[in-house]
Amino acid sequence: MTAEAVQAAAPRPAETPSASAPTDGERPLRIAMLTYKGNPFCGGQGVYVRHLSRELARLGHTVDVIGAQPYPVLDAVDPARSGSGAVTLTELPSLDLYRQPDPFRTPGRDEFRDWIDGLEVATMWTGGFPEPLSFSLRARRHLAAHRGRFDVVHDNQTLGYGLLGGPDALGAPLVTTIHHPITVDRRLDLAAAQGFKRRASVRRWYGFTRMQKRVARRLPSVLTVSGSSRQEIVEDLGVHPGRIHVVPIGADTDLFSPDPAVPEVPGRIVTTSSADVPLKGLIHLVEALAKVRTENPEAHLVVVGKRADDGPVAAAIERLGLSGAIEFVKGISDAALVDLVRGAQVACVPSLYEGFSLPAAEAMATGTPLLATTGGAIPEVAGPDGETCLAVPPGDAGALAAGLLRLLGDEGLRRRLGAAGRERVLARFTWRQAAIGTAERYREAIARQAAGAAVRATGRR
């Protein structure tokens, strides 16, 4: 749920890198972490970059996050808790075509700097999404200008043509994270689109997925966050299974933790969702709430995310008379968000599909009982039905309503599931564990590149 929170304080200055050894006993790595969309308040990619970079630095590595607008928010690293690594931010500006309050804007003539800017605007004008390609081209140019500065390049799901060419082009071996194939989003958005014009617009917007398929098949090392995502990457993108490694991510268990001093609010259900994204399944939770309130009038929903002024969710809220029972919150601090989750009687993940589900892990880490669908990788995070969560089929408002009524009416069940859920997260899904697993893959990529270089040198001799 951190993805929808606003950090209360501005990022602190980055620390000075140190040459001390990381916690695995080997030399510290110099990591370039690329993120074309790094804002941690509107999507999981920014959350990933923020927490993974911090934990890698705590292991002793130096991480330079290279990102475009909206720029990542990064955490300073406490020397007392780290191996003297550091996190820095390098801004690689785009034309910021989707900024608020003027998204899809046409830049002024004086804003254009080079042909990449022209390509970015032309793609937007024709209804496409240009950022993965344009960012990859800028990142390639930046990395070439800083050849020898990094030991490894870590791409966070850009999958743009500019990242092809291997170490000779980028100056270091490449490791890529694919949280889940965006082709899944494309399918669900097309299924929800009504009318020929809308479907044509969706197809054009997702035109970049053709590039991502081509790039993904040529990548030497792919990280993903769950077994479900791994299978989707094989099937949708055609990546060889032997090149894909599962490194689960996790919750910030220091921040997302139980606090008995926070009172439970009767009837509160909390979820994280964007109202206009079909994949998140919010409309089914809205329909379930209407059913629940016929038996439990106290039931109400707090949505951490942006409220859409129109669309299917807004229409359902109006049709079902739920305007007074559903609240959308956005722009709250991390501390306020955690207390919001702690005070809920139920946390709900109604998604049709998730590549991992950070909201599930974060809710479980607070000890709040979880009701979740079985869409995508959610069961890998939430665990067995009746042991660490209640699980229901995706897209089933009736099943969601039954699960909500069961949890709201059974305090003993809530306490049991909440405690078991936190134990599951502590054992399996922490950012420190994610950083350790990721660093292992970095070293494998570096060793593979060194071995390949040695073979080529032998052949030349």
N, C-alpha and C positions, 0 to 999 in steps of 0.2 A: 504493500500500500504506500510505501515511500514514494512511488512514482507520482502520486497526486499531491504530495506534501510540499510545502515551500520551506526551505531551510530558514530558520529564524535569523541566523546571523550570516553575514556575508562571508565568502570563503576567506580563510586566513592565508597569509603569504606562504608560498612553498618553502620547504626546508632545503638546506644545502646538501647535495648528495655526499655520501661517504663511501669509502672503499672497504668498509668492514664487511665481513662475510655474512651472508644470509643464514637463516636458521637451518637450512639443509646442509650446511657445511661446505658448500661449493661457492665459487666466486659469485658476487652479485651480478645480475643481468641489467643491461640498459635496454629498456623496452619502449618502443613506439606503439601507442595504443590509438587506433584510428576510430573515430565515431562521427558519422556524417550527421547524426541527429542526437545530440547529447543531453538535451534538456531532461532532467530527472523528474519533472513535474507533469509530463504528458506521455510517458511511455516507458516500457521496461528497459530499453537500450540505455537510457541515461542512468537508471538505477544500477544496471550492471557495471557500467564504467566507473561510477562513483565508488561503489563498494569494493569492486575487484581491485581497482588501482590502489585504494587505501590499504587493503590487506596484503597486496604484493609488496608495497613499501614497508609494511610492518615485518615482512619476511626478510627485508634487507635489500630489495631491488629498487632501482630508479625507474620511474614510469613517467614518460612524457606523453600526456594525453593530447592528441592533435584532433581538434574538432571544429565544426562549423556551427553557424547559428541554427537554433538556439544553443549557446555554448554550454558545455557541461558545468555543473556545480561539483567541485571536488572538495574532499576533506583533507585538512592538514593532518600530518602524522605526528603523534606525540612521541618524542625520542625515548621516553621512558618505557613505551610499549612496543618499540620497533627494533629492528636490526639496523637502524640508522639509514634506512632507505628514504626516498622522497617522491613526491608527486608534484609535477608541474603541468601547466596548461599552455599549449601553443595554439593560438587562434588562427584558423585557416578560413578566412571569411568568404562566404558565398555572396550572392546578391540579396539573400534573405527575402525571397519572393513571397513567402507565406506568413510573414510577420503580421501581428495585430497592431493597429486596427485596420490595416489595408492589405489583406491577403490577395494574392494573384495580381499584384501591382505591376505596372510597367516602369522600370527604372528610368531615371533621367539619363541623358546622353553622357553626362560627365561621370556617371557611375560605372560605365563599361571600361574594363581594364585590358581585356584580351579576348581571344576567340572562344575561350571556355565560357566566359560570361555571355557571349552571343549565343552559344549553343544552349546554355541554361534557359535563357529567355525564350528562344525559339521553341524549345520543347514544351515550356509552359503554355505559350500561345496556342500550340496545337493540341492542348489537352493532356499532355503527358506529365509524368513526374520526373524531373531531371536530376534530383540531388544525388542519387547513388553514382551516376556516371560522372557528373561534374566534380563531385568531391573526390572521386578516385583519381581523376586526372590532375587535380590540384595536389593531392597527397603524393602522387608519383613524382611530380615536379619538386615538391618540398623534400622528399626523401632523397632524391638524386642530388639535391644541393647540400645535403648533410650526410653524404656517404661516409661510412665508418663510425658514425656517432652511436648507432644502435646495434645490439646483438640480435634482436628479433623484432619483427613487425607483427602486431596483433590487430587484425581488422575485425571490427565489430559489425558484421553483416552488411557491409557496403556492397561487396560482390560486384564491383565495377571493372570495366575493361582496363582502367589505368593500373590495376594491381597485378596484372599478368606480366610475365617476363622473368619471374623468379628473382633470386638475390642479385643477379647482374643488373636488373632494372631498379630494384628497390634498395639495394645496398645491404640487405639482410634477409634471412629466410622468413617466410610468411606463414603465420598461423591465423586461421579465420574462425570466428564464432558465428554459427548460424543458429539462432534461437529456435526458429521453426521456418519452413519455407513460406515466403509471402504468397506463394501460389495457393495456399490454404485460405488466406484472407480473400484472395481474388475469387475463388470458388464460392465462398459464402456471400460475398458482396454481390456477385452475379445472381445467385439464387434469390437474394432479397430485392434485386432491382426490378422495377416495374416499367414496362414499355421499352420499345426498341431503342429510342434515343438514350434512355438511362443506361441500358445495357451496353450500348456502343461507347458511352462515356466511361463506364467502368473498365471496359476492355482497353481503351486508350490509356487511361490513368495507370493501369497495371502493365503497360507495355514494357517497363523496365525489367519485369520478371523473365523475359526472354533472355536478356543479357545476363541476369543472375544465374540462370540455368547453365548457360555456356561457360561462364566463369567458374561456377562451382565444380563442374566436371574436371577442371584442369588444376584444382587446388591440391597441394600435396598433403595438407594437414587441416582437418576440419574439427572444431570442437562444437558440441551441442550439449544441451542441458538435461536431456532425458532420453530414455529408450524410445519413447513414442516419437519424439522429434527425429531421432536417428533414423527410424524406419521411414518417416515422411521424407527426409532428405534423400534417402536411397530411391524411393518410389517416384517422388515429384521432380527431383533435380538430377537424378541419374548419377549420383556420386558413388564411387566404389565403397562398399561397406568397410573395407580394410583401412580406408583413409579417415574414417569418422570415429571420434573418441568422445564418450559421454563423461562430462565433468559437471555434476549437478551444482547449481548455485544455491543460495540460501537466504536466510533472514538475518538482519542485524539483531542478534539475540541480546545484546546489551541494551539497545533501544526498545525493541519489542519484547517486553517481559511483563510478567504479572505484577500487579500492585493492588493488594487488598484494600488500600485506602481509597481507591476509586470506586464509587458506588455503582452498582448495577442498575441500569435504567429499565424498568419494566416495559417489555414489548419492543425494545430497540433491536432492529436488524440492521446490520451494516454490510455494505458491499462496495467494491471498487469497480467502476465501469464508466465508459464513455457512452452516452445515450444513443449516439448515432452510429455505433459500430455493431453490426449484427452478430459478429463473432462472440461478443461478450454476453449475449443472451439476456440483457436487462429486461426486454419486453416480457419475457416469460416470468421473471421475478415480480414484475409489476402485476401481471395477471394473477400470480399466486398470492400476492398480498391482498388483493381484493377478496379472494376466497377465505384467507385466514381471518380477515377482519369481521367476517360474518359470525365467527365463533369467539374471536379474541379482539374486541374493539381497541384494546391498548396497542396492538401491533402497529408499528410504523417503521419506515425504511429511511436510512440515511445513506445516500449515495456519494461516495468520494469520487468526484469527477464533474465534468462539465455538463450542464443541462442544455439539451437541444430545444430551441424555440418551436420547432416543428418536426415532423417525421413520425414514424410509427410509435415510438415511446411516448412522445408528447401527446399524441392522439389517444393512446391507451390510458394515460393518466387522466385526461379530460373525460373520456368516455366512461371510465370506471369511478369517477368522482373521488380521486385519490390526491388531489392537489394539497390538501391539508395533512396528508399522511406520509408524504414523501418529501424529503429535504435533500437538495444537492449542495455539497460543500466543496469549495476549491480555494486554494491559497491559504491554507492553515499551516501552522508550524508542525514540525515533526512531533514535538511534545504533545500538542493538541490532538494530532492524529492518533497517537498511541493511546491517549486517554479516551478518545472516541471509541476505539476498538475495545479497550478494556471494559468500558461501560456497557457494551452491547451484550444482550443475552444470546445472540446468534450472529456469527459471521457467515456470509453466504457467497459462494462463487457459482453463478448460474451459467457460466460460459458454455458455448457449444464446442469450443476447442481451446486448448491452451498448450503451448510448448513446454511450459513448466508450471506457472502460477505462483508468482511471488505473493500476491494477496493471500493465498491459502497458507503459505509458510509463515507469513508475518502474523496473521491472525492466530494461528496455532501457537506461535511463540509467545503470545501474550496470555495464553491459557483460555482464550475465548473459544467456545465450542463451534465447530465448523460443519456447515451443510454445503456440500459441493456436488456438482455433476461428475459424471465419468467421462467428460469430453477430453480427448487428447491425453496429455500426460498428467492430468489432475490426480488420478488414482495413485500414481507413483509418488506424488508429494503428500497427499492427504491420508493415504494408508487405507486399511481395510474398513469396510462399512461396519459400523457398530463397535469398532475398537478405538479408532482415533478420529472418526468423523461419522456423519451420516452421508451416504452416497445415493444419488438418484440419477436417472437417465437424463441426458441433455435435451433441452427443448420441450420438457414436460412440466407444464405449470401445475398440474394436479399433483404430481409427485413432489414438487418443490413445496406446495402448500401443505401436504401431509407431513413432510419433514419439519417444516417450520412449526406447525402445531404441536408436533411431538416434542420438539426441543423446548419451545416456550412453556409447555405444560409440565415439564419434568426436570426439576432442579437437580436431582441426583444424576440424571443422565448428562446434563450440562457439565457438572463438575467432573464426572468421570472422563468424558471425552476431552474436556479442556486440559486436564492434567496429562492424559495420554498423548494428546497432540503436541504439547510442548516437549515432552520427552522425545518424541519422534524427531522433531526439528533439531533439538540439541545433539542427537546422535547422528543425524544424517545430513542436515542442510544448514551449514554455517558458511559465512564468507571466507573464514580462514581455511576451511577445508577446500573450498573452491579455488582459492589462491594457490594452495599447495599442489593441487591436481593440475592447475593451469601451468604453473612453473615447470612441472615435470614434462609437460608437452612441449614447452619452449625448448628445454634442453634436448629433447629428442629431435626436434626440428633442426637445431644448431648442429647436433652430432651428425645427422643425416646429410646436411649440407657440407660439413667438413669431409665426410667420407666420400661424397660425390666429387668434391674438388680434388681429393687425393687421387681418385681413380682417373679423373681427366688429366691430371698432371702426369701420372704414370704413362698414360696412353700417348701423350705428347712426346715424352722422353723415348 
